[in-house]
Amino acid sequence: MTKDRSQTPAPASSKPEIAAFLDKVKALGPAATAGKRGRLVFALDATMSRQPTWDSACALQADMFREAAAIGGLDIQLVYFRGLNECRASGWVAASAKLAELMRRIQCVGGHTQIGKVLAHARQEHGRERVQALVFVGDAMEEKLDDLCASAGELGLLGVPVFMFQEGHDAVAETAYREIARLSRGAYSRFDTGAAHQLRELLRAVAAYAAGGRKALAELSSRGAEGARLLLAQMK
């Protein structure tokens, strides 16, 4: 995993899956330890197949970062892969404006998926200091599923849930993403252009919970956020 301090990532559902996703998020337990900031790894596939929806995905992620900044107490690290063997990670960033700028610098490049590297990186970061969750946005999977499942299971044992967002309807990717989410005790949800609002709400809810737990979700819900409201309703 290459550390990139100047140029870093950018972007990333069906209604029956939304409820299941939110139900899983509630199992995260307490977010950050008292007195410490929460940490969320946000990873994405930046290969050429993502190019058509890259701009809209960037806008959704920017909303999540702004929500996290408003709550406070959450640091986000952006990770992306593209090309033949390029997989980079930013430093941990709290400023939403800086994160948005980092995303705008990324351009999609043809290549194969490197989800295994993302999972391994999240484990390494957790070994240094606790990571509350890993969010991944992509549309394909071209690796050995058994290897990915083993890594996902390790993250699950460490208490690092992986939230897998799939763009499109690739069956191979869906199978892999669901298994990664299940084994890590995270959740899976599909993202389609028509469901942009739903994805935005879910990302905001995940960010709010990772940063401040139920109190932050309650505040977000009071401002009319549907994703936070649904999550709170299932946590009763």
N, C-alpha and C positions, 0 to 999 in steps of 0.2 A: 504494500500500500504506500503510495507516494504522497507525502504531505505537500499541499499546494497552498501557500499563504497569500497568493495574489490573485489566482484564478481558480474559482471553485464553482460548484454545481448550480443546478437549476432544476427544473421541474419535478412533477408526477403528474352507478352501482346498482344493483337491482334491489328493489324495495324489500323483498323477503330477506335479503342478506344484510340490510341495514340494521335490523333489529338484532340479528345474531352478532353482528360486529360490535354494536354498542353493549350487548350483554357480556361479551368477552372483555371489553375495555374496563368494565367495572371490577374485574378480578385483579386489576393491577395492584390493589391494596394501596397503602399510603404512598404518596408520591415521593417527594424529596425528604430526606432526613431533616429533622428540625435544625434550622440554622445553616443549611446547605442548599445550594441551587440545584434544581433538577437538571438532568442532562438527557437530550434527545438526539439520536443519530438519524438524520434524514438522508436517505440514499435514493439514487435514481439511475435508471438506464438512459444513457445519452447516445445510444446508437441511432443510426439513420432512420429507423422505422418510427422513432418518436418525433421526428421533425415537424410533421403536419400539425401537431397539437402542442408543440413546445411552448409557444407564447401564452396560450391559455393556461397551461399547466403552471407556468411561472407565476401567473397572476394568482392562482389558487394558493400556491405555497407562500407567496408574499402575504396573503391574508392571514395564514396561520402564524407566520413570524410576527406580524403586527399584534395579533392576539396574545402571543406569548410575551411580547415586550410589554404590553399593557398590564399583564398579570404580574410580571416580574418573577425573578427566581428561576428562570429557565435558560439554559445555554443550549444552543443547537450547533451541531457539526454537520456540514454538508458533504456528502460523498457522491461521486459519480464515476461511471465507467463508460468507455467508448473506444473505438478503434480496435487494433489488434491486441494490445496488452496494456492499455492505459486505464488506471484506476487511481483516482486522487481523492484526498480528503482535505478539507479546510481545517483551520484551527477552530476552537470552540468560540462561538460568537453570540453575543447577547443583543446587539443592535440590529433591529429589523431592517433598517435602511442599508446597512452594510451587507446583510445577507441577500437582499434583493439585488444589490449591485453585483455581488459575486455570481448570482444566477444568470444575470444578463450577459455575462462574459462567455458563457459556455455555448458552444455550437455542436450540434450532433454530427457524429462521424461514424461511418459504417464499421461494423465489427460484430463480434459475438458477445453473448452475455457473460458477466463475471460476478454472478450473485454469490458464488462461494467466497470470493475475496471480500465482499461486503460483510458477510456473516462472520468471517474470521476477524475482520477489522473491528467489528462491534465487540467481539469477545476480548480482543486485546485492549480496547479502550476501557471496557468494564473492569479488566484486571488492574488498570491504573486507578480508576475511580468509578464508583457505581454509575451505570447508565440505566435510566428508567425505562426506555423503550427504543426500538428501532422501527422506523417507518421506511418502507421501500415502495417505489412507484416504477412500474415497468409494463412491458407488453409481451415479453417472450421469455423462453428458458431453453438454453442449448447446452446444458451441462449434465453431469451424471446425477440423477435424482437421489440416489442413495447417499452420495457424499453431502448433498445439500441437507438431506434429512438428518444426517448425523450431526452436522453443525447446528442445525435448528434445535435439535434435542438438547445439545449442550447449553445453548442459550436459555432454553426453557428451565433447565436445572439451576442455572445461575440466576434466574428471576428476571431475564431480559426478554419480554414478549416482543415478537416481530409482527407488525401490522402491514400486511401485504395488499397493496392497491394495484389491481390489474386494469390496464387500459385496453379495450378491445375484447375479443372473444376467442383467442387462441386456446384450444383445448389442452394442449401440452402445458402451456404456461399456467392455466387454471389449476390443473392437477397438482403441479409443483407448488404453486403459491398457497393452495389450501393446506398441503401437507406441512409446509414450512410454518405457516401460522398455527396449525394444530399442535405440532411438536414443540413449538416454542411457547405455547400457551398464549398466543396472540390472537389475531383475527384476520379474516380475508374479506375484501369487498371489491367489486368491479367498478371501474370508472368509465363512463361513456360521456361523450360530449353533452348529451341531454341531461346528464346527472351532475353537472358541474356544481350546482348549488348544494346538492347532497354531499358531495365530496368536500366542498369547502366547510360545511358545517361539521362534518366528522373530523376533519383535520383540526379545526379550531377546538373541538371538544377534547381531542387527544392532547393537544398542546396545553390546554387549560388544566387538564387533570395531571399531566406530568409535572406541571409547574406548581400547582397549588392544591391538588386534591379536590375534595367535595366542595370546599368553601369557594374555590375559584370557579367551579362548575356552576354553583348556585348563582354567583354574580353574573356569569355569562348568560345563564338562562333568564335572569331577571331583565336582561337587555334584549330578550326576544330571540335568542339563538336556539333554533330547533334541535340541532344536534346535542347541545348541552341539556336541553329539556328532556329529550328522550333518554339520554344517559342517566340523568338524575331519577327519572321515573322508574327505571329498572334497578336502581341501587337501593330502593326503599326496602 
